[in-house]
Amino acid sequence: MPRTRAFLASSLDGFIAGPDDDLTWLPAPKPGEDLGFDALIASSGAMLMGRRTYDIVRGFHDAWPYGDLPILVATTRPLHPHRPSVRSVTGTLRELIALGHTVAGDADLYVDGGQMVRSCLTEGLLDELVITIIPVVLGGGIPLFSTPGPRVDLRCTDVRKFGDLVQVHYRV
């Protein structure tokens, strides 16, 4: 059965971006090191992300990290996609997740963006959460979990170490 999955990096103090959306603290992948991102993309049939995340990723100077994976950008503002695989979508979170699964077919749906992941988690719409903890204390920025919400119990299914990085896999 297709899953709804999130895959994020977080600083040790719980931020997914520094002040002003700074991502320079994220380490560059080491040659031959596979943190599981390629496998995530290969098992995903579509991705649902928030508009802020799309705008940040679109500004990367590196290659587009998602290949031809269909990208659904949740936004109410006009969007001028820079790739044919990107389109804007609107609706309730449940409608967006359902649409994402329709586009993904028999594959998983990958959700990305702090608010999108938090909302899916608190609404019970996320099946798996993978967090790669980067050994840096940012002291501020965009927190992974920022607002009080309902309790969500997770079950740790795997822990992996990549040099100084620690990756924790959770089932919701």
C-alpha positions as CSV (number, residue, x, y, z in Angstrom):
1,M,0.0,0.0,0.0
2,P,1.4,3.4,-0.9
3,R,2.6,5.5,2.0
4,T,2.8,9.2,2.7
5,R,6.4,9.9,3.7
6,A,8.6,12.9,4.8
7,F,12.3,13.1,4.6
8,L,14.0,16.1,6.3
9,A,17.2,17.4,7.7
10,S,17.3,19.1,11.1
11,S,19.9,20.9,13.1
12,L,20.6,19.4,16.6
13,D,18.4,22.2,18.1
14,G,15.5,21.3,15.8
15,F,15.6,23.8,13.0
16,I,15.1,22.8,9.3
17,A,16.4,26.2,8.1
18,G,18.4,29.0,9.7
19,P,17.4,32.6,9.8
20,D,16.3,34.0,6.5
21,D,15.8,30.5,5.2
22,D,19.5,29.8,5.3
23,L,20.5,26.3,4.3
24,T,24.3,26.8,4.1
25,W,24.6,24.7,7.2
26,L,23.5,21.5,5.4
27,P,26.6,19.5,4.5
28,A,27.3,18.6,0.8
29,P,26.9,14.9,0.1
30,K,30.2,13.0,0.3
31,P,31.1,11.0,-2.8
32,G,29.5,7.6,-2.6
33,E,27.5,8.4,0.5
34,D,23.8,7.5,0.2
35,L,21.6,8.9,2.8
36,G,18.5,7.3,1.3
37,F,17.3,10.3,-0.8
38,D,17.7,8.6,-4.1
39,A,15.8,5.5,-2.9
40,L,13.0,7.9,-1.6
41,I,12.7,9.6,-5.0
42,A,12.7,6.2,-6.8
43,S,9.9,4.9,-4.6
44,S,7.8,8.1,-4.9
45,G,5.3,8.7,-7.6
46,A,4.7,12.3,-6.7
47,M,5.7,15.0,-4.2
48,L,3.5,17.5,-2.4
49,M,5.3,20.6,-1.0
50,G,4.5,24.0,0.3
51,R,5.0,27.1,-1.7
52,R,7.7,28.5,0.6
53,T,9.7,25.3,0.2
54,Y,9.3,25.4,-3.6
55,D,10.5,28.9,-3.8
56,I,13.6,28.1,-1.8
57,V,14.4,24.9,-3.7
58,R,13.8,26.6,-7.0
59,G,16.5,29.1,-6.0
60,F,19.2,26.4,-5.6
61,H,22.1,26.9,-7.9
62,D,22.6,23.2,-8.1
63,A,20.6,20.9,-10.4
64,W,16.9,20.4,-9.6
65,P,17.0,17.5,-7.0
66,Y,13.7,15.8,-8.0
67,G,14.3,14.9,-11.7
68,D,11.0,14.5,-13.5
69,L,9.0,13.5,-10.4
70,P,5.6,15.2,-10.5
71,I,5.7,18.1,-8.0
72,L,2.4,19.5,-6.6
73,V,3.0,22.9,-5.0
74,A,0.3,23.9,-2.4
75,T,-0.3,27.5,-3.0
76,T,-3.0,30.1,-3.5
77,R,-0.7,32.6,-5.2
78,P,0.1,32.5,-8.9
79,L,2.8,30.0,-9.7
80,H,4.9,30.1,-12.8
81,P,6.5,26.6,-12.8
82,H,10.0,26.4,-14.1
83,R,9.7,22.8,-15.1
84,P,6.8,20.9,-16.8
85,S,6.7,18.4,-13.9
86,V,5.6,21.2,-11.5
87,R,2.0,22.5,-11.0
88,S,0.1,24.4,-8.4
89,V,-2.7,22.8,-6.3
90,T,-5.2,24.1,-3.8
91,G,-7.6,22.5,-1.4
92,T,-7.8,21.2,2.1
93,L,-4.9,19.1,3.4
94,R,-6.9,15.9,3.0
95,E,-7.8,16.8,-0.5
96,L,-4.2,17.6,-1.4
97,I,-3.0,14.3,0.1
98,A,-5.7,12.4,-1.8
99,L,-4.7,14.2,-5.1
100,G,-1.0,13.5,-4.4
101,H,-1.8,9.8,-4.0
102,T,-3.8,9.9,-7.2
103,V,-0.9,11.4,-9.1
104,A,1.6,9.0,-7.4
105,G,-0.5,5.9,-8.4
106,D,0.9,2.8,-6.8
107,A,4.0,4.6,-5.5
108,D,4.5,6.6,-2.3
109,L,3.7,10.3,-1.9
110,Y,6.7,12.3,-0.6
111,V,5.7,15.5,1.4
112,D,8.2,18.2,2.0
113,G,8.3,21.6,3.7
114,G,8.1,22.4,7.4
115,Q,4.5,23.5,7.6
116,M,3.3,20.7,5.2
117,V,5.1,18.0,7.3
118,R,3.9,19.4,10.6
119,S,0.3,19.6,9.3
120,C,0.3,16.1,7.9
121,L,1.8,14.7,11.1
122,T,-0.8,16.5,13.4
123,E,-3.7,15.5,11.1
124,G,-2.7,11.8,11.1
125,L,-1.9,11.9,7.4
126,L,1.8,10.9,7.6
127,D,2.9,7.3,7.6
128,E,6.7,7.7,7.9
129,L,9.1,10.4,9.0
130,V,12.8,10.3,8.4
131,I,14.9,13.0,10.1
132,T,18.6,13.3,9.4
133,I,20.2,15.2,12.4
134,I,23.0,17.5,11.4
135,P,25.5,18.2,14.2
136,V,25.1,22.0,14.3
137,V,23.3,24.3,16.7
138,L,21.7,27.1,14.7
139,G,20.1,29.0,17.6
140,G,17.2,30.2,15.5
141,G,15.4,29.8,12.2
142,I,12.5,27.7,11.1
143,P,11.8,25.0,13.6
144,L,10.7,21.5,12.6
145,F,8.0,21.5,15.3
146,S,7.1,25.1,16.2
147,T,3.6,25.3,17.5
148,P,1.8,23.3,20.2
149,G,-0.3,20.6,18.7
150,P,-1.8,17.3,19.6
151,R,0.4,14.5,20.9
152,V,1.6,12.2,18.1
153,D,3.3,8.9,19.1
154,L,6.0,7.6,16.8
155,R,7.8,4.3,16.7
156,C,11.5,4.2,15.8
157,T,12.1,1.6,13.1
158,D,15.7,2.4,12.2
159,V,18.7,4.5,13.2
160,R,21.6,5.0,10.9
161,K,24.9,6.8,11.4
162,F,26.7,8.5,8.5
163,G,29.9,10.0,9.9
164,D,28.7,12.7,12.2
165,L,25.1,12.6,10.9
166,V,22.4,10.5,12.6
167,Q,19.3,9.5,10.7
168,V,16.2,8.3,12.5
169,H,13.3,6.6,10.8
170,Y,9.9,6.7,12.5
171,R,6.5,5.2,11.8
172,V,3.6,7.2,12.8
